[in-house]
Amino acid sequence: MKTFLIGALISTLALTASTAIAAGDPEKGQQKATSCAACHGADGNSAAATFPSLAGQHEEYIVSQLKAFQEGVRDNPTMAPMAMGLSEQDMADIGAFYEQQTAKIGTTDDELATLGEQVYRGGVTLTSVPACIACHGASGKGNGPAGFPALAGQHADYTFAQLMAFKKGERVSDPNGMMRNAVKLMSEKEMKAVAQYIQGLYAE
């Protein structure tokens, strides 16, 4: 009886493993990402500051956000139709391609970036704003398996817009409201400063 149960369990596990989504294939992802290039750049470095650069972004995070667009959790009239026809394997392939690309680092407003570094690395004690470094790392590399995106080199305009969207509750794709809670007491100046600092970060 025990032997039968163990055998059945092994068979079930094997079936589950065979139906799981494989890790992304960057070569296939490059082909699938051709329609993304108009906004995000051929190598994932977007030319327009309002469109996010995806170069160097974690595969896991890209997949999670494409799913959020697809399911309507993250509302965006441009991205929703782009994501709608993608399978999970498509998303993984696209994510794998962008993860292999190198993010370009932007210049910063030095005065704002100085304040931004203080907030990014130490938070704001007076208003209990947490330090960004805790989740996104000292160099802005993030943590893919944990779901924390890479930020280094991201356009300041885009980062600021997303922080404002979290603050206003317009973006709700953050697990357990983590980002909404983090920014709810941040001032507009602090958000702009952090965005400037992030734009000049280099993910080592």
PyMOL commands that set and color helices and strands:
alter all, ss='L'
color gray80, all
select helices_A, chain A and resi 2-19+26-32+34-40+59-71+79-84+88-99+110-122+133-136+156-168+175-183+188-199
alter helices_A, ss='H'
color red, helices_A
deselect
rebuild
show_as cartoon
